[in-house]
Each structure stands twice: as structure tokens, then as C-alpha cells.
Amino acid sequence: MRKWFSNLSMRLRLAISYIIISLCIIFILLTVFLYISDRHTRKEMMYSAETALSQTKSLLDYKTESVRDILNIFITNDRLQNVLKRSETAYLQDVGLWQLDSDEIQRLFITVQSVPDMSNIELYMENGPAAFLESNQMHSYSGYQNRKFFEEYNLRNRKLAWYTSEQFTVNAPTDLIIAMKNIPDMDNYVNTIGTVCMSFSKDIFENTLNLSKPSPNTITFLADRDQVIASSSLMDPSEESVIHQVITSDLMDVSNSSEVILSGSKYLIYTAAIKNSTWQLFLLIPYSDISLSSKSVTTMTFLLAAVMLVLAVIASLILSGSYTRRLHALSEQMKNINDSSIFFKEFTSVTRDEVGVLTQNFNYMLYRISILLDEKYKLGQDVKNAELIALQEQINPHFLYNSLDQIYWMSIRKGCPEIGDLVLKLSKFYRQSLRKGKNIVPFSTELEHISAYTDIQNIRYDGAITLQVNCSEKAAAFELPKLTLQPLVENAILHGICEKDEKGIISINAEITSEHFVFTVQDDGAGMDEETLLSLREGITTSASLPAAPVTSKGGYGLRNVYHRLQLAFHNRVMFEINSTPGQGTEITVRIPLIDAVPEGSEN
């Protein structure tokens, strides 16, 4: 037998060997796979469930965090605080004041109503406009304090609370979920001056839950204590019974995952708490879905094994000869790799099997090596050019400083101290601008640069600009891209103070809070109307790779440049706010998270 096998041709020996090896491999793989398929399928289902739970939780956390942040901004608004603390007597003395305050609240409502998915917003207050006359969105505490939701949510509570419409009021639509937060008196935080309520359609949450089902019969729902907030689309009444058993049992206290029996069926249950709420997210996977998935995998395994066996026999008979011939040719080609001309020779192959793929990859490898060698040569040339440019750039500032110094001494000798003073300020300005090639500088350096810039502009505008700086020691050490403040101050001068045609003040304030480095640039210049302000905001936030909106009338190109440089340096986490009032001035506020306190390009 052994002698007979040895006398066979290489093609037949390879074919028989491939068939025997294929049979052994297929048999072993089939046996092992059938043994672990059920366990593997279960792990996959559990992973899908955990992924779906995590993604759904992230979406819901994002929704609740967005509502919390919007409400926090809303309730701390200075104008809202003033309106809500106004007494009914003030309106009795001046009825027009009620209309002004109501319009102010409506403007704030319009700002908040930009929140995605929000259907309505209401404001409850003890004083303010509603104490004199209520409207559809403004209500007095006196008519609502005895209702269930006010009894549960006392006025000293500072947390965000969520209610279904049934909990909120008897006549409310049944398909709403309501977010509620008290408004503290920012002058006396223990006092509550109002309550704001935002309404959301329950469909928003149900659609999110429907997307988180890893199997057809999975049940997902949100619960708050003993009440269902929202659930995925249920297939039959028995699933409602399953949910009822969960919320009325100690399963509400289950953490992570566990196995339970509900309504005679076995379920795998996952739970997760939702941030900024008392909600619990539940995901229940019936074991019948896991078993069904395992059976389908077993069937597909047998079919795949049969197909693989047939293909193995056919491939062994047909391709064994071509493998030996082309592998030998390819081996000879590889032996010639030391010949430099090999990079320009292509070993042709018309097939797409393993040998054909290997041949194509071999040809591509040779092609890439040739390109890389060429690129390496070009890169070396570019490095040398860059070094020469860098040396030249080091020379240019010295020439500029020497020229300014010569002009200064000439002005002194000619009896022109004003020109000498201007040259000194200009020299200081350029020294701060160039900063020995450093792109990232402390905030204190930016302030020195702005001081020099303002001195130069005051010479031009006859002392019309007053610069006020308020910066803490920690804020002064914060590093950011250089020339961040200069475009902002330049806009304040050119489009603020100069357009007002009178002397003005530019204030720069900087501080470090618990989470952000915050600085503001404020002027008391001409300001701008709402349409110009909206156009400016849209223009500066346009992607740097896209055409910008027309913003030239208010210096938008400089602001857009600062905005995108900060976003690049601090990983697109910078908050850039512009507020302006016609005739009163403009304020620009920049917030940089401390988690990104070391910008791209910093030496620290």
C-alpha cells in the first residue's frame, strides 16, 4: 500500500492527501462545533443583549442629560430670575409690566423649545406674571399645590424628576412623559421661586426601546418604582403579564443580569439604571429565542460541512496540479528578490485562488516597496528643505527686531518720542506674536499680547479704548493656541467701539471652574441685531472644509479662525458662545473642558 502510494503522481498524492486532511478537519470541527454551539449561541445572545442594553442606556442617558443641561441653563437665566421674583403688586401698579415679563418668558420658551423631541414647556410660579394672570404655559402655584405630583415633588427638591402624564394631572394626554425641575432663587438658594415642566412624546422612548431588541420576542421597558414608563411593541397580552410580574416583585432591585421564570417561561433578564432619573431599564430575553437560534446554527453547520466536503474533493482533484506548477514558479521568482530589476517585473497569474491571491499580493508587495523607496528619497529631500526653511524663519524675526530697534533710536535722535513709543509697543506686539515659534502659550502671554495691541490701537484712535482684565492666577497659567484673544479684541474695537463713535471699554475675564477654563471678551460698543448675530453664529461654526456663510460684516472670518483652531487643539469640545444687544455691546464666552487642558502641540 505504501509502495503503491509512493508510485502515484504528485498531483494524485496531493489530491488524496487534501481529501484525507479535509475529512479529518471537517469531522473534528463538526464534532467540536456541535458540542459548543449551544453554549456559544447563548454567549452571542448575551453579548447582543448587553450591547443592546448598553446602547439603549447610552441613548436614554443622553436624552436625560440633555434635558437636565437645558433646564439648568434655563433656570439660572438672570432675566427669568428677575421676572419670577416680581410680586403681584408690581403688576397691579403697572399692567404693561405684565405684558413685558410675559413676552420675556415667551422668548425664553422659544429658546428652550429648540430641544429635539420636546412637545411643550410650562412654568409654575408663586409670584411673577402667573400670580397676576395665568396663560397656557404660565401657571400659579395656588391652583396646583394640592395635586399628586406636587405632593410627591416638594419645593425644596433640586433634582430632575420624571412623571408620566397620568401622574402629572388627570386631564393630561396619556402619551406624554414630563420632566420637572424646581427653580431656586439664585440669591437665596434654599428658596424656590418656580417650577419648569417639559413634555415629551412617549413614542420617542418607545421607538428607542424597539431598536434595542436582540431577538424577535425580547421585551424591553422602562419602569419607575411600580409603574411602566414606556415599553417596546408587545406581541400578545401574556407579555403584559410578564411586565406586571416584574414591576410588582423584588426583580426591580436586580442588578446586572439573572435568570427568572415568569408566566411559566424562562427568561434572561438584564437591568440598568438611567442617569438623572429614578428609571430602571429592563431587557427580558426568552430562552425559547436562544434555543431557536441554536437549532438554526446546528442545521447550518451540517449543511456547511457537506458543502465543504464536496468542494474539498473537487478542489483537491482539479487544483493539485496547478498548485505544484505555479508554486514552483512563484518560488523561483522569490529567489530572485535580490535582483533590483524585480521591482519592475510582474509575475502574471490569471486565477483567483489561494495561489493567485498570493501571486497578486507578491506583485503588490514589490510595487509598494518600489513606491516606498521612492517616497523615502522624496521625504529625505523634504526634510532637508524644511530644515532650511526653519533656519530662515529664525533669521527673519531677528531682522525685524533689529530694524524696529534702529527706527526707535532714529526717532529719539530726531526728537520724536511719540514715534519711538509706538515702535516700542509694535516691537513688543511682534515679539509676543512670534513667540520663538511656539504655537501654544499661557493665557498670561495672550494678555500681554493684547495689552501691547490695545496700546497701539489707542495711539491710532486717540485713547478711545479702555482695557480691563480680571484673571485668576490659575487661569493665567492655562495654555492655549497663541493669537486666540487678538481677533476677538480686534472685532470688539472695529465692529463694536468704533461703530459707536465714542470711547469704550473692553473687559477680559478668565477663571477656572471645577470642570472648565472659561474666558470672556466683552465690549460696550454698538452690538448687533438678532439677524446679524444668527448669521455670525452660523458662519463661524461652519466646518473648516466647507464654504463659510457670509460673515464679513462683523469680522466673522477672524472669529471662525479662532473657533476652528480651538476645536482642533481641544478635540472639538470647546463651547463658543456669542451674545449681543444692539446699542449695549457684545460678549463672547469660551469654555474649554479641563479634561482637555493640554492642547495639541503643547510641550507639557
C-alpha positions as CSV (number, residue, x, y, z in Angstrom):
1,M,0.0,0.0,0.0
2,R,2.8,2.3,0.9
3,K,4.7,1.4,-2.2
4,W,1.6,2.0,-4.3
5,F,1.0,5.4,-2.8
6,S,4.7,6.4,-3.4
7,N,4.4,5.5,-7.1
8,L,1.5,7.8,-7.6
9,S,2.0,11.1,-9.3
10,M,2.4,14.3,-7.2
11,R,-1.0,15.5,-8.4
12,L,-2.8,12.4,-7.1
13,R,-0.8,12.2,-3.9
14,L,-1.7,15.8,-3.2
15,A,-5.3,15.3,-4.1
16,I,-5.6,12.2,-1.8
17,S,-3.7,14.0,1.0
18,Y,-6.0,17.0,0.7
19,I,-9.1,14.8,0.8
20,I,-8.0,12.9,3.9
21,I,-6.9,16.0,5.7
22,S,-10.2,17.7,4.7
23,L,-12.2,14.8,6.0
24,C,-10.4,14.8,9.3
25,I,-10.6,18.5,9.8
26,I,-14.3,18.6,8.9
27,F,-15.1,15.7,11.2
28,I,-13.2,17.3,14.1
29,L,-14.6,20.7,13.6
30,L,-18.2,19.3,13.2
31,T,-17.9,17.3,16.4
32,V,-16.4,20.2,18.5
33,F,-18.8,22.7,17.0
34,L,-21.9,20.7,17.8
35,Y,-20.6,20.3,21.3
36,I,-20.2,24.0,21.9
37,S,-22.8,25.5,19.6
38,D,-25.5,25.8,22.2
39,R,-23.1,27.5,24.7
40,H,-21.6,29.7,22.0
41,T,-25.0,30.8,20.8
42,R,-26.0,31.7,24.3
43,K,-22.9,33.8,24.8
44,E,-23.6,35.6,21.5
45,M,-27.2,36.3,22.6
46,M,-25.9,37.5,26.0
47,Y,-23.4,39.7,24.2
48,S,-26.0,41.1,21.9
49,A,-28.3,41.7,24.9
50,E,-25.6,43.5,26.8
51,T,-24.6,45.6,23.8
52,A,-28.3,46.5,23.1
53,L,-28.7,47.3,26.8
54,S,-25.6,49.5,26.8
55,Q,-26.6,51.3,23.6
56,T,-30.1,51.9,24.8
57,K,-28.9,53.1,28.2
58,S,-26.5,55.5,26.5
59,L,-29.3,56.9,24.3
60,L,-31.6,57.3,27.3
61,D,-28.8,58.8,29.4
62,Y,-28.0,61.2,26.6
63,K,-31.7,62.3,26.4
64,T,-32.0,62.8,30.2
65,E,-28.6,64.6,30.4
66,S,-29.6,66.9,27.5
67,V,-32.9,67.8,29.3
68,R,-31.0,68.3,32.6
69,D,-28.5,70.7,30.9
70,I,-31.1,72.7,29.1
71,L,-33.2,73.1,32.3
72,N,-30.1,74.1,34.3
73,I,-29.3,76.8,31.8
74,F,-33.0,77.9,31.7
75,I,-33.5,78.1,35.5
76,T,-30.3,80.1,36.1
77,N,-31.1,82.7,33.5
78,D,-30.9,86.2,35.1
79,R,-33.9,87.6,33.3
80,L,-36.0,84.6,34.3
81,Q,-34.9,85.0,37.9
82,N,-35.9,88.7,38.0
83,V,-39.3,88.0,36.4
84,L,-40.2,85.2,38.8
85,K,-39.4,87.3,41.8
86,R,-41.6,90.1,40.8
87,S,-44.7,90.4,43.1
88,E,-48.3,90.7,42.0
89,T,-48.4,94.2,43.4
90,A,-45.9,95.4,40.8
91,Y,-48.4,94.3,38.0
92,L,-51.3,95.9,39.7
93,Q,-49.4,99.2,39.6
94,D,-48.3,98.7,36.0
95,V,-50.3,96.4,33.8
96,G,-47.9,96.9,31.0
97,L,-45.1,95.4,33.1
98,W,-47.1,92.1,33.0
99,Q,-47.0,92.1,29.2
100,L,-43.3,92.8,29.1
101,D,-42.5,90.0,31.6
102,S,-44.8,87.6,29.7
103,D,-43.0,88.4,26.4
104,E,-39.6,87.9,28.1
105,I,-40.7,84.4,29.3
106,Q,-42.1,83.5,25.9
107,R,-38.7,84.4,24.3
108,L,-37.0,82.1,26.8
109,F,-39.6,79.4,25.9
110,I,-38.7,79.8,22.2
111,T,-35.0,79.3,23.0
112,V,-35.7,76.1,25.1
113,Q,-38.1,74.7,22.5
114,S,-35.2,74.1,20.2
115,V,-34.6,70.9,22.2
116,P,-35.2,67.9,19.9
117,D,-38.4,65.9,20.6
118,M,-39.9,68.3,23.1
119,S,-43.6,68.9,22.6
120,N,-44.4,71.5,25.3
121,I,-42.9,73.6,28.2
122,E,-44.8,75.0,31.2
123,L,-43.8,77.3,34.0
124,Y,-45.3,77.2,37.5
125,M,-44.6,80.1,39.9
126,E,-45.5,81.6,43.2
127,N,-45.1,85.3,42.1
128,G,-44.3,86.6,38.6
129,P,-46.8,87.1,35.8
130,A,-48.9,84.0,36.6
131,A,-49.7,85.4,40.1
132,F,-51.4,88.2,38.3
133,L,-52.8,86.4,35.2
134,E,-52.2,82.8,34.1
135,S,-51.8,81.6,30.5
136,N,-51.5,78.2,28.7
137,Q,-47.8,78.0,29.6
138,M,-47.6,80.0,32.8
139,H,-49.4,78.8,36.0
140,S,-49.6,79.9,39.6
141,Y,-48.7,77.5,42.4
142,S,-52.0,78.2,44.1
143,G,-54.0,76.1,41.8
144,Y,-51.7,73.1,41.6
145,Q,-50.0,72.6,45.0
146,N,-52.7,70.1,46.1
147,R,-52.2,67.8,43.1
148,K,-50.4,64.5,43.4
149,F,-47.2,65.4,41.6
150,F,-46.7,68.5,43.8
151,E,-47.2,66.4,46.9
152,E,-44.5,63.9,45.8
153,Y,-42.1,66.6,44.5
154,N,-41.7,69.2,47.2
155,L,-40.4,72.6,46.5
156,R,-37.1,72.1,48.2
157,N,-36.2,69.3,45.8
158,R,-33.3,70.4,43.5
159,K,-33.2,67.2,41.4
160,L,-34.7,66.5,38.0
161,A,-37.9,64.4,38.3
162,W,-39.8,62.5,35.6
163,Y,-43.5,61.7,35.6
164,T,-46.0,60.1,33.2
165,S,-48.9,62.3,32.2
166,E,-51.2,60.2,34.4
167,Q,-49.1,61.0,37.4
168,F,-48.9,64.7,36.5
169,T,-52.5,65.7,36.1
170,V,-55.8,64.0,35.4
171,N,-56.6,65.8,32.2
172,A,-53.2,65.4,30.5
173,P,-52.8,63.3,27.4
174,T,-51.8,59.7,28.1
175,D,-48.9,59.6,25.7
176,L,-46.6,62.1,27.4
177,I,-43.6,61.9,29.7
178,I,-42.9,65.0,31.7
179,A,-39.6,66.3,33.1
180,M,-39.9,68.6,36.1
181,K,-37.3,70.7,38.0
182,N,-37.7,73.4,40.6
183,I,-36.2,76.9,40.0
184,P,-34.2,78.0,43.0
185,D,-33.7,81.7,43.9
186,M,-30.0,82.2,42.9
187,D,-29.7,84.9,45.6
188,N,-31.1,82.6,48.3
189,Y,-30.7,79.0,47.1
190,V,-32.9,77.5,49.8
191,N,-36.0,79.3,48.4
192,T,-37.9,78.0,45.3
193,I,-39.4,80.7,43.1
194,G,-40.8,78.4,40.4
195,T,-41.0,75.0,38.7
196,V,-40.5,74.3,35.0
197,C,-42.0,71.2,33.2
198,M,-41.0,69.9,29.8
199,S,-43.3,67.4,28.0
200,F,-42.0,64.7,25.6
201,S,-44.0,62.2,23.5
202,K,-43.8,58.7,24.9
203,D,-43.3,57.5,21.3
204,I,-39.7,58.8,21.4
205,F,-38.8,56.5,24.2
206,E,-40.8,53.5,22.8
207,N,-39.1,53.8,19.4
208,T,-35.7,53.7,21.2
209,L,-36.8,50.6,23.1
210,N,-37.9,48.9,19.9
211,L,-34.5,49.3,18.4
212,S,-32.8,47.5,21.4
213,K,-34.4,44.1,20.9
214,P,-31.7,41.4,20.2
215,S,-34.3,38.8,19.4
216,P,-37.9,38.9,18.0
217,N,-39.6,38.1,21.3
218,T,-37.4,40.2,23.6
219,I,-39.4,42.5,25.9
220,T,-37.8,45.9,26.8
221,F,-39.4,48.5,29.0
222,L,-38.7,51.4,31.3
223,A,-40.1,51.3,34.9
224,D,-40.2,53.8,37.7
225,R,-40.8,52.0,41.0
226,D,-44.1,50.2,40.4
227,Q,-45.1,51.9,37.1
228,V,-44.2,51.3,33.5
229,I,-43.0,54.5,31.8
230,A,-42.6,53.1,28.3
231,S,-42.2,49.7,26.6
232,S,-41.4,48.1,23.3
233,S,-44.2,46.9,21.0
234,L,-45.8,43.9,22.7
235,M,-46.7,40.8,20.7
236,D,-49.5,39.4,22.9
237,P,-51.2,40.0,26.3
238,S,-49.0,37.4,28.0
239,E,-46.1,39.8,27.6
240,E,-48.0,42.5,29.5
241,S,-48.5,39.9,32.3
242,V,-44.7,39.3,32.3
243,I,-44.0,43.0,32.7
244,H,-46.6,43.2,35.5
245,Q,-44.9,40.4,37.4
246,V,-41.5,42.2,37.1
247,I,-42.6,45.6,38.5
248,T,-44.6,44.0,41.3
249,S,-41.8,41.8,42.5
250,D,-38.4,42.2,44.0
251,L,-36.9,42.0,40.5
252,M,-36.9,45.8,40.5
253,D,-33.9,45.5,42.7
254,V,-32.0,43.1,40.5
255,S,-28.6,44.4,39.2
256,N,-26.9,43.4,36.0
257,S,-28.4,40.1,34.8
258,S,-30.1,37.0,36.2
259,E,-32.4,34.1,35.1
260,V,-36.0,34.1,36.2
261,I,-39.2,32.2,35.4
262,L,-42.2,34.4,34.5
263,S,-45.7,33.1,33.5
264,G,-44.2,29.6,33.2
265,S,-41.4,30.6,30.8
266,K,-37.7,31.0,31.5
267,Y,-36.2,34.5,30.8
268,L,-32.8,36.0,30.9
269,I,-33.3,39.5,32.5
270,Y,-30.9,42.5,32.2
271,T,-31.3,45.8,34.1
272,A,-29.7,49.2,34.0
273,A,-30.3,52.4,35.9
274,I,-30.9,55.6,33.8
275,K,-29.0,58.7,34.8
276,N,-30.8,61.8,36.0
277,S,-33.9,59.8,36.8
278,T,-35.2,57.0,39.0
279,W,-35.9,54.9,36.0
280,Q,-34.8,51.3,35.5
281,L,-34.3,49.8,32.0
282,F,-35.3,46.2,31.7
283,L,-34.5,43.7,28.9
284,L,-36.1,40.3,29.0
285,I,-34.9,37.6,26.5
286,P,-37.0,34.3,26.4
287,Y,-34.9,31.2,26.4
288,S,-37.0,29.9,23.5
289,D,-35.4,32.5,21.3
290,I,-31.9,31.3,22.4
291,S,-32.8,27.6,21.7
292,L,-34.3,28.6,18.3
293,S,-31.1,30.3,17.3
294,S,-29.0,27.3,18.4
295,K,-31.1,24.9,16.3
296,S,-30.7,27.0,13.2
297,V,-26.9,27.2,13.8
298,T,-26.8,23.3,14.1
299,T,-28.7,22.9,10.8
300,M,-26.4,25.4,9.0
301,T,-23.4,23.6,10.4
302,F,-24.3,20.2,8.8
303,L,-25.1,21.9,5.5
304,L,-21.9,23.8,5.6
305,A,-19.9,20.6,6.4
306,A,-21.5,18.7,3.4
307,V,-20.7,21.6,1.1
308,M,-17.2,21.8,2.4
309,L,-16.6,18.1,1.8
310,V,-17.8,18.2,-1.8
311,L,-15.8,21.3,-2.5
312,A,-12.7,19.8,-0.9
313,V,-12.9,16.7,-3.1
314,I,-13.4,18.8,-6.3
315,A,-10.7,21.3,-5.4
316,S,-8.2,18.6,-4.5
317,L,-8.7,16.8,-7.9
318,I,-8.6,20.0,-10.0
319,L,-6.2,22.3,-8.3
320,S,-3.4,20.0,-7.0
321,G,-1.6,20.1,-10.4
322,S,-1.8,23.8,-10.8
323,Y,-0.7,24.4,-7.2
324,T,2.6,22.5,-7.7
325,R,3.3,24.1,-11.1
326,R,2.6,27.7,-10.1
327,L,4.0,27.4,-6.6
328,H,7.3,26.3,-8.1
329,A,7.3,29.2,-10.5
330,L,6.5,31.6,-7.7
331,S,9.3,30.1,-5.5
332,E,11.8,30.8,-8.3
333,Q,10.5,34.3,-8.6
334,M,11.1,34.9,-4.8
335,K,14.6,33.6,-5.1
336,N,15.4,36.4,-7.5
337,I,14.3,39.1,-5.0
338,N,17.8,40.4,-4.6
339,D,17.8,41.4,-8.3
340,S,16.8,45.1,-8.3
341,S,15.0,44.8,-11.6
342,I,12.5,42.5,-9.9
343,F,10.6,45.6,-8.9
344,F,9.7,46.2,-12.5
345,K,8.8,42.6,-13.3
346,E,5.3,41.3,-12.8
347,F,4.7,37.6,-12.2
348,T,1.4,37.1,-14.0
349,S,-1.5,34.9,-12.8
350,V,-4.9,34.6,-14.4
351,T,-6.6,32.7,-11.5
352,R,-8.1,34.0,-8.2
353,D,-7.5,31.0,-5.9
354,E,-5.1,31.0,-3.0
355,V,-2.0,30.8,-5.2
356,G,-3.5,33.5,-7.4
357,V,-4.1,35.8,-4.4
358,L,-0.6,35.0,-3.1
359,T,0.8,36.0,-6.5
360,Q,-1.2,39.2,-6.7
361,N,-0.1,40.1,-3.2
362,F,3.5,39.3,-4.1
363,N,3.3,41.6,-7.1
364,Y,1.6,44.3,-5.0
365,M,4.3,44.0,-2.3
366,L,7.0,44.6,-4.9
367,Y,5.1,47.5,-6.2
368,R,4.7,49.0,-2.7
369,I,8.4,48.5,-1.9
370,S,9.3,50.4,-5.0
371,I,7.0,53.3,-4.1
372,L,8.2,53.3,-0.5
373,L,11.8,53.6,-1.6
374,D,10.9,56.5,-3.9
375,E,8.8,58.1,-1.1
376,K,11.7,57.7,1.3
377,Y,14.0,59.5,-1.1
378,K,11.5,62.3,-1.6
379,L,10.9,62.5,2.2
380,G,14.6,63.0,2.8
381,Q,14.6,65.9,0.3
382,D,11.5,67.4,2.0
383,V,13.1,67.2,5.4
384,K,16.2,69.0,4.2
385,N,14.0,71.7,2.7
386,A,12.0,72.0,5.9
387,E,15.2,72.4,7.9
388,L,16.4,75.2,5.6
389,I,13.0,77.0,5.9
390,A,13.1,76.6,9.7
391,L,16.6,78.2,9.8
392,Q,15.4,81.0,7.5
393,E,12.3,81.6,9.8
394,Q,14.7,82.0,12.7
395,I,16.6,84.7,10.9
396,N,13.5,86.8,9.8
397,P,12.3,87.8,13.3
398,H,15.8,89.0,14.3
399,F,15.9,91.2,11.2
400,L,12.5,92.6,12.2
401,Y,13.6,93.3,15.8
402,N,16.8,94.9,14.7
403,S,15.0,97.1,12.2
404,L,12.5,98.3,14.8
405,D,15.3,99.0,17.2
406,Q,17.1,101.1,14.7
407,I,13.8,103.1,13.9
408,Y,13.4,103.6,17.6
409,W,16.8,105.2,18.2
410,M,16.5,107.3,15.0
411,S,13.2,108.7,16.4
412,I,14.9,109.6,19.7
413,R,17.7,111.3,17.9
414,K,15.2,113.2,15.7
415,G,13.2,114.3,18.7
416,C,10.1,112.3,18.0
417,P,9.4,110.4,21.3
418,E,5.8,109.5,20.2
419,I,7.1,107.6,17.2
420,G,9.7,105.9,19.5
421,D,6.9,104.9,21.9
422,L,4.8,103.4,19.0
423,V,7.8,101.5,17.8
424,L,8.5,100.0,21.2
425,K,4.9,98.9,21.5
426,L,5.0,97.5,18.0
427,S,8.2,95.6,18.8
428,K,6.6,94.1,22.0
429,F,3.5,93.2,20.0
430,Y,5.5,91.2,17.4
431,R,7.7,89.6,20.0
432,Q,4.6,88.2,21.6
433,S,3.1,87.2,18.2
434,L,6.2,85.3,17.0
435,R,7.0,83.9,20.5
436,K,10.1,82.0,19.2
437,G,7.9,79.8,17.0
438,K,5.7,78.5,19.9
439,N,2.1,77.7,18.9
440,I,0.9,77.0,22.4
441,V,1.3,79.8,25.1
442,P,0.0,80.5,28.6
443,F,-3.1,82.7,28.9
444,S,-0.9,85.4,30.6
445,T,1.2,85.7,27.4
446,E,-2.0,86.3,25.5
447,L,-3.0,89.1,27.9
448,E,0.5,90.7,27.5
449,H,0.0,90.5,23.7
450,I,-3.4,92.1,23.9
451,S,-2.1,94.8,26.2
452,A,0.5,95.7,23.6
453,Y,-2.1,95.5,20.8
454,T,-4.5,97.8,22.7
455,D,-1.7,100.4,23.3
456,I,-1.0,100.5,19.6
457,Q,-4.8,100.9,18.8
458,N,-5.1,103.7,21.4
459,I,-2.4,105.6,19.6
460,R,-4.5,105.2,16.4
461,Y,-7.8,106.1,18.0
462,D,-6.6,108.8,20.4
463,G,-7.0,106.8,23.6
464,A,-10.6,105.7,22.9
465,I,-10.2,102.2,24.3
466,T,-10.0,101.1,27.9
467,L,-8.9,97.6,28.6
468,Q,-10.0,95.9,31.8
469,V,-8.6,92.4,32.7
470,N,-9.7,90.2,35.5
471,C,-7.8,86.9,35.5
472,S,-7.0,84.4,38.3
473,E,-3.5,83.1,38.9
474,K,-4.6,79.6,37.8
475,A,-6.3,80.9,34.7
476,A,-3.2,82.8,33.7
477,A,-1.2,79.6,33.6
478,F,-3.7,77.8,31.3
479,E,-2.2,77.0,27.9
480,L,-4.0,77.6,24.6
481,P,-3.1,78.4,20.9
482,K,-1.4,81.7,20.5
483,L,-3.3,84.7,18.9
484,T,-6.6,83.5,20.3
485,L,-7.5,86.8,22.0
486,Q,-6.3,89.2,19.4
487,P,-9.0,88.5,16.7
488,L,-11.7,88.8,19.4
489,V,-10.4,92.1,20.7
490,E,-9.9,93.4,17.2
491,N,-13.5,92.7,16.4
492,A,-14.6,94.4,19.7
493,I,-12.7,97.5,18.6
494,L,-13.5,97.6,14.9
495,H,-17.1,96.4,14.9
496,G,-18.1,97.5,18.5
497,I,-16.4,100.6,19.9
498,C,-15.5,102.3,16.5
499,E,-19.0,101.8,15.2
500,K,-20.5,103.5,18.3
501,D,-18.2,106.5,17.6
502,E,-17.4,107.1,21.3
503,K,-14.9,105.8,23.9
504,G,-15.5,102.3,25.0
505,I,-14.4,99.6,27.4
506,I,-13.2,96.1,26.6
507,S,-13.3,93.6,29.5
508,I,-11.4,90.3,29.6
509,N,-12.4,87.9,32.4
510,A,-10.8,84.5,32.9
511,E,-11.3,81.8,35.6
512,I,-11.0,78.1,36.1
513,T,-14.2,76.3,37.5
514,S,-14.4,72.7,38.6
515,E,-14.8,71.5,35.0
516,H,-13.9,74.3,32.6
517,F,-11.4,77.0,31.8
518,V,-13.7,80.0,31.0
519,F,-12.8,83.3,29.5
520,T,-15.0,86.2,28.1
521,V,-14.3,89.2,25.9
522,Q,-16.9,91.9,26.3
523,D,-17.3,95.4,24.9
524,D,-19.8,98.1,25.4
525,G,-19.9,99.0,21.7
526,A,-22.6,99.1,19.0
527,G,-23.7,95.5,19.3
528,M,-25.7,93.8,16.6
529,D,-29.3,92.8,15.8
530,E,-30.7,89.3,16.1
531,E,-30.4,88.5,12.3
532,T,-26.7,89.6,12.1
533,L,-26.0,87.6,15.3
534,L,-27.6,84.4,14.0
535,S,-25.7,84.8,10.7
536,L,-22.4,85.3,12.6
537,R,-23.0,82.2,14.8
538,E,-23.8,80.1,11.7
539,G,-20.8,81.3,9.8
540,I,-18.1,80.7,12.5
541,T,-19.3,77.1,13.2
542,T,-19.3,76.1,9.6
543,S,-16.9,73.2,9.0
544,A,-13.4,74.4,8.0
545,S,-13.6,72.1,5.0
546,L,-16.9,73.7,3.7
547,P,-17.6,77.2,2.3
548,A,-18.3,79.6,5.2
549,A,-21.5,81.6,5.4
550,P,-21.3,85.4,4.6
551,V,-20.0,86.9,7.8
552,T,-17.6,89.6,6.7
553,S,-19.8,92.4,8.0
554,K,-18.9,91.6,11.6
555,G,-15.5,90.2,11.4
556,G,-16.6,86.6,11.1
557,Y,-13.5,85.3,9.4
558,G,-11.3,86.1,12.4
559,L,-13.9,84.5,14.8
560,R,-14.2,81.5,12.6
561,N,-10.5,81.0,12.5
562,V,-10.3,81.2,16.4
563,Y,-13.2,78.8,16.7
564,H,-11.7,76.1,14.5
565,R,-8.2,76.4,15.9
566,L,-9.6,75.9,19.4
567,Q,-11.7,73.0,18.3
568,L,-8.7,71.3,16.7
569,A,-6.5,72.0,19.8
570,F,-9.0,70.7,22.3
571,H,-10.6,67.8,20.4
572,N,-13.9,69.5,19.3
573,R,-15.1,70.0,22.9
574,V,-14.9,73.8,23.1
575,M,-18.1,75.7,23.7
576,F,-18.1,79.1,21.9
577,E,-21.0,81.5,22.7
578,I,-21.7,84.9,21.2
579,N,-24.4,87.2,22.7
580,S,-25.1,90.8,21.7
581,T,-27.6,93.5,22.3
582,P,-27.9,96.5,19.9
583,G,-26.5,99.6,21.5
584,Q,-25.2,97.8,24.5
585,G,-22.3,95.7,23.2
586,T,-21.2,92.1,22.5
587,E,-19.9,89.3,24.7
588,I,-18.0,86.2,23.6
589,T,-17.7,83.4,26.1
590,V,-15.3,80.4,25.5
591,R,-15.5,77.3,27.7
592,I,-12.7,74.6,27.5
593,P,-13.1,71.4,29.4
594,L,-10.3,70.8,31.9
595,I,-10.1,67.1,30.7
596,D,-8.5,68.6,27.5
597,A,-6.4,71.1,29.4
598,V,-3.2,70.1,27.5
599,P,-3.9,71.1,23.8
600,E,-2.4,69.5,20.7
601,G,1.1,70.9,20.2
602,S,1.8,71.8,23.9
603,E,5.2,71.0,25.3
604,N,3.7,70.0,28.7
